Amino acid sequence: MILISFNVNGLRAAIASGLVEFFDKLQADIILLQETKVDVPVDLSPLKYQSVWHFSKRKGYSGTVVLFKNKPIDIQYGFNNNVEINDEGRIITLEYPLFFIVNVYVPNSQGTLDRWYYRLDWDTALYRHLSDLCARKPVIIGGDFNIAHNYIDIYPENTKNIQNRAGFREEERCGFDNLLELGFIDTFRFMHSHECGSYTWWSEKNENRKYNRGRR
């Protein structure tokens, strides 16, 4: 099975940049997209997938979608009985006969930590949700966790003043540790345990992407 997870940072803009053609070449079985920033389903019919969408109540913000070839037996949007956390369209769970697929877009605490407590509540809800699923059958989770887990996941020049920054605070990193303790595997680190310089996010400041000063 081929599974793709990708934060598109605006689905319509990504389509304009060749996203459909890119995915058409890869021929994945399931595609997990985060930060779609749309309020209605977008036409992805050239890819010939079925899709399920979870929208944010705030227009042009957040949102997730899962594209799949084989129909799941059940779909869950958000967390059970948690209306406030579910308002931003950040999680979709698909159940198949032998496993669950979970697509997540974990909230960012923000540089000013304005959403710090919201993030911690979300991490707690995610842990409980995954614990319940794991008790039933195997779980595959993909998405944007908004966390750099260890120092190897940050460009070296940045480590001297990163400890208290959003996305690398101890509580956020412990939240990711808790998922690993549930039995989940960080697949990139499993396959590339000592590889440095492989990042998935770069600040727009100071040509950071050009010089590969980023985070994974």
C-alpha positions as CSV (number, residue, x, y, z in Angstrom):
1,M,0.0,0.0,0.0
2,I,1.3,3.5,-0.9
3,L,0.3,6.2,1.5
4,I,1.1,9.9,1.1
5,S,0.7,12.7,3.7
6,F,1.2,16.3,2.7
7,N,0.5,19.7,4.2
8,V,-0.5,21.7,1.1
9,N,-0.8,25.1,2.8
10,G,-3.8,26.0,0.6
11,L,-5.2,23.3,-1.7
12,R,-6.2,25.6,-4.5
13,A,-2.7,27.2,-4.7
14,A,-1.2,23.7,-4.6
15,I,-3.4,22.6,-7.5
16,A,-2.3,25.6,-9.5
17,S,1.3,24.6,-8.9
18,G,0.9,21.1,-10.3
19,L,-0.4,19.0,-7.3
20,V,-2.8,16.9,-9.4
21,E,-0.2,16.0,-11.9
22,F,2.3,15.2,-9.2
23,F,-0.1,12.8,-7.4
24,D,-1.2,11.2,-10.7
25,K,2.4,10.1,-11.2
26,L,2.7,8.6,-7.7
27,Q,-0.5,6.5,-7.9
28,A,-0.9,6.2,-4.1
29,D,-3.7,4.2,-2.5
30,I,-4.5,6.8,0.1
31,I,-3.6,10.5,0.2
32,L,-3.8,12.6,3.4
33,L,-3.8,16.3,3.0
34,Q,-3.7,19.0,5.7
35,E,-4.2,22.8,5.8
36,T,-6.5,22.7,2.8
37,K,-8.0,26.2,3.6
38,V,-11.2,25.5,1.7
39,D,-14.8,25.6,2.7
40,V,-16.3,23.3,0.1
41,P,-14.9,20.2,-1.8
42,V,-12.5,21.1,-4.5
43,D,-12.6,19.3,-7.9
44,L,-10.0,16.5,-7.8
45,S,-11.8,14.3,-10.3
46,P,-8.8,13.9,-12.6
47,L,-7.2,11.8,-9.9
48,K,-10.1,9.3,-9.8
49,Y,-10.2,9.0,-6.0
50,Q,-13.1,9.2,-3.6
51,S,-12.7,11.8,-0.9
52,V,-13.9,12.9,2.5
53,W,-13.4,16.4,3.8
54,H,-13.3,18.0,7.2
55,F,-13.7,21.8,7.0
56,S,-13.0,24.5,9.6
57,K,-15.8,26.8,10.6
58,R,-13.4,29.7,10.1
59,K,-13.3,30.4,6.4
60,G,-10.0,29.9,4.6
61,Y,-8.4,28.2,7.6
62,S,-7.1,24.7,8.5
63,G,-9.0,21.8,7.1
64,T,-8.2,18.2,6.1
65,V,-9.1,15.8,3.3
66,V,-8.5,12.1,2.6
67,L,-8.4,10.7,-0.9
68,F,-8.8,6.9,-1.3
69,K,-9.4,4.2,-3.9
70,N,-11.1,1.7,-1.6
71,K,-14.1,2.8,0.4
72,P,-13.7,2.6,4.2
73,I,-16.3,0.9,6.3
74,D,-16.7,3.9,8.6
75,I,-15.6,7.6,8.8
76,Q,-15.3,9.8,11.8
77,Y,-14.8,13.5,11.7
78,G,-13.1,15.1,14.8
79,F,-13.1,13.7,18.3
80,N,-16.2,12.3,20.0
81,N,-18.0,14.8,22.3
82,N,-15.5,17.7,21.9
83,V,-17.3,20.4,19.9
84,E,-14.7,23.2,20.5
85,I,-11.7,21.2,19.4
86,N,-13.7,19.9,16.3
87,D,-14.4,23.4,15.0
88,E,-11.2,23.6,12.9
89,G,-11.5,20.5,10.8
90,R,-8.2,19.0,11.9
91,I,-8.8,15.2,12.0
92,I,-10.4,12.5,10.0
93,T,-10.4,8.8,10.9
94,L,-11.2,6.1,8.3
95,E,-11.8,2.5,9.4
96,Y,-11.0,-0.4,7.1
97,P,-11.5,-4.1,8.0
98,L,-7.9,-4.6,9.1
99,F,-6.8,-1.1,10.3
100,F,-7.6,2.6,10.9
101,I,-6.1,5.5,8.9
102,V,-6.0,8.8,10.8
103,N,-5.2,12.2,9.1
104,V,-4.3,14.9,11.6
105,Y,-3.4,18.6,11.4
106,V,-2.2,19.4,14.9
107,P,-2.6,23.0,15.9
108,N,0.4,25.3,16.2
109,S,0.9,26.9,19.6
110,Q,1.9,30.2,17.8
111,G,5.1,32.1,18.4
112,T,3.4,34.2,21.1
113,L,1.9,30.9,22.6
114,D,-1.6,32.4,22.2
115,R,-2.9,28.9,21.5
116,W,-0.7,27.0,23.9
117,Y,-3.5,25.6,26.1
118,Y,-5.6,24.8,23.0
119,R,-2.6,22.8,21.7
120,L,-2.2,20.9,24.9
121,D,-5.9,20.1,25.0
122,W,-5.7,18.9,21.4
123,D,-2.7,16.6,22.2
124,T,-4.6,15.1,25.1
125,A,-7.7,14.5,22.9
126,L,-5.5,12.9,20.2
127,Y,-3.8,10.6,22.6
128,R,-7.2,9.4,24.0
129,H,-8.6,8.9,20.5
130,L,-5.6,6.9,19.3
131,S,-5.5,4.8,22.5
132,D,-9.1,3.8,21.9
133,L,-8.4,2.9,18.2
134,C,-5.3,0.9,19.1
135,A,-7.3,-1.2,21.5
136,R,-9.5,-2.3,18.5
137,K,-7.1,-2.8,15.6
138,P,-3.8,-1.5,14.1
139,V,-3.6,2.3,13.4
140,I,-1.7,4.3,10.8
141,I,-1.5,8.0,11.5
142,G,-0.2,10.7,9.1
143,G,-0.3,14.4,9.0
144,D,1.3,17.6,10.2
145,F,2.2,17.3,13.9
146,N,3.6,20.8,14.3
147,I,6.5,19.5,16.3
148,A,10.2,19.0,15.9
149,H,10.8,16.0,18.1
150,N,14.5,16.1,18.7
151,Y,17.5,18.3,18.1
152,I,18.4,16.3,15.0
153,D,15.2,17.6,13.5
154,I,16.3,21.2,13.7
155,Y,19.1,22.9,11.8
156,P,22.2,23.0,14.1
157,E,22.7,26.8,14.2
158,N,19.2,27.1,15.7
159,T,19.5,24.8,18.7
160,K,21.1,27.3,21.1
161,N,17.9,29.3,21.5
162,I,15.1,26.9,20.4
163,Q,14.2,25.2,23.7
164,N,11.2,27.4,24.6
165,R,9.9,28.1,21.1
166,A,6.6,26.9,19.9
167,G,6.9,23.5,18.2
168,F,9.8,22.4,20.3
169,R,8.6,23.0,23.9
170,E,9.1,20.1,26.3
171,E,5.4,19.5,26.7
172,E,4.9,19.3,22.9
173,R,7.8,16.9,22.5
174,C,6.4,14.8,25.4
175,G,3.1,14.6,23.6
176,F,4.9,13.1,20.6
177,D,6.8,10.7,23.0
178,N,3.4,9.6,24.3
179,L,2.4,8.5,20.8
180,L,5.6,6.5,20.4
181,E,4.9,4.8,23.7
182,L,1.5,3.8,22.3
183,G,3.5,1.8,19.7
184,F,3.5,4.2,16.8
185,I,6.7,4.5,14.8
186,D,8.2,7.7,13.4
187,T,8.8,6.1,10.0
188,F,11.3,8.7,8.7
189,R,13.5,8.2,11.8
190,F,13.1,4.4,11.6
191,M,14.4,4.5,8.0
192,H,16.9,7.3,8.5
193,S,17.9,7.2,12.2
194,H,20.9,9.5,12.0
195,E,20.2,11.6,8.9
196,C,20.6,15.3,9.5
197,G,19.4,18.2,7.3
198,S,16.1,16.6,6.2
199,Y,13.4,19.2,7.0
200,T,9.8,19.7,6.1
201,W,9.3,23.4,7.1
202,W,11.4,26.5,6.7
203,S,10.7,30.0,8.0
204,E,10.1,32.5,5.2
205,K,12.7,34.9,6.7
206,N,16.4,35.3,5.7
207,E,16.2,32.8,2.7
208,N,16.0,29.9,5.2
209,R,14.7,27.4,2.6
210,K,17.5,28.3,0.2
211,Y,20.1,27.6,2.9
212,N,18.1,24.6,4.4
213,R,17.7,26.2,7.8
214,G,14.5,24.3,8.8
215,R,12.8,21.8,11.0
216,R,11.3,18.4,10.5
